Amino acid sequence: MNLIEKLPKLFESKPLVLLRFDESITNGLHNSSQGFTRFTIAKTHEVFDELKVPTLCLVGLATGEDQEFYIGVITSKVAVSTFDSRITVIKLQALTLTSLAKLASKVSGRNHQNALKNKLATKPLAMKLSPKLSVNVIEVLAKNTKNKTAIEKAAFHIPRLRKISQTEWAQNDAIRIAVAAFGLGKSASPELVESWGNSESSLDYLDAHVLEDNVIAVDASQIPDFQLISKHVTGRAVFTNTNERLDVYTANKGPLEQMLGVDLIYINEVVGNTVMVQYKMLKPNRTGTTTDWIFRPDTQLKKEIARMKLPPVAGRIKDYRLYRNPFFFKFVRRKGDGISHQSFVITLEHLNRILGSTTSTGARGGIRVSYQGLDGAYLREGDLIGLIRSGYIGTHRVESAALNPIIEAVAKGNRALVLAWQRRVKQSNS
């Protein structure tokens, strides 16, 4: 079943939304570098009250006497003040459509035609259509090949409408771990979200606290050594916590579905440590009536481990670490609901010991990392988050710069990357 075929079920609870913007909003979108990729708009509660999200939206933009039409996704609706609500719209795709009046004349059934014409006769900025009228409108639009493609591209970004890829899940998980290690809840809202062009970034689905134009605008290039990954960046989110700031970047060299894996790199300037987490998927292995979850090392793993070497310390070590090596592996059960997957974390040192142990040999003589074989001797996600937050694990301050070549290699490789950079914020004297 393709995405368009899944829309009628979605529309039963979250019908298509019609947004009509005047010239002032249209000009704002055209003048914004990110407007057609992601924008927010706040109005009084009643304007958006009837909208059920996330869902598709049909957007009409006034351009003088003409109009432009797009299909996109409203990802969220939140109250931002006593009087106002804000919606977030992403991934607008251009439609081949000359007017809503012509669209109304083409929908099937006199009742649907009249219903759409009556709605168009009113002047609200946002309105939801009925479930059946929503299906009818999409069917009419999809008769045009270009429109069908646009609808599919937009629908791809509706959470849960499609099966999430393992790599995309891992990138989402890496973002949540980074935010939790910063000291915020995993579902905390960032102060700013940016994405670039038509790139795919899991950050698109985060809902920012405030309007993008009103947030701290610090250019990404001001972060030390950011040029290592700048050309590969697909998105950025900014979180703040008292006098500290966390910049989370996503980067990859192609569609997320084609990535070979995910790395989370957490750089904490405050305590001077760096931690790197690499994701690996476990596969079920059934023996008789029991099922274990295993990972079989391959050539790629050997290459990855070979580069995980820290150079000798050049300066004096002044800070304490429980475990100095920054490299960790998170093994995730392949089976899950796309949101929650059981997993465990082990250190590079532990993994190397497993790979060199005869007890890690399977029935056919191959080396494997086994869920049951570890017998609980691993870190849980909460353990890892606590250790990152405390600064008890990861590089010493004088070693962190030595990781730049490794970070650059990750960014240039065929992998998805989440780079989280925590630092203090200078307080103004005003």
Secondary structure, 3 states (H helix, E strand, C coil): CCHHHHHHHHHHHCCCEEEEECHHHHHHHHHCCCCCCEEEEEEEHHHHCCCCCCEEEEEEEEECCEEEEEEEEEEEEEECCCCEEEEEEEEEEECCCCCHHHHHHHCCCHHHHHHHHHHHHCCCCEEECCHHHHHHHHHHHCCCHHHHHHHHHHHCCCCCCCCCCHHHHHHHHHHHHHHHHCCCCCCCCCCEEEECCCCCCHHHHCCCCCCHHHCCCCCHHHCCCHHHCHHHEEEEEEEEECCEEEEEEEECCCCHHHCCCEEEEEEECCCCEEEEEEEEEEEEEEECCEEEEEECCCHHHHHHHHCCCCCCCCCCCCCCCCECCCEEEEEEECCCCCCCCCEEEEEHHHHHHHHCCHHHECCCCCECEEHHHHCCCCECHHHHHHHHHHCCECCCCCCHHHHHHHHHHHHHCCCEEEEEEEEECCCCCC
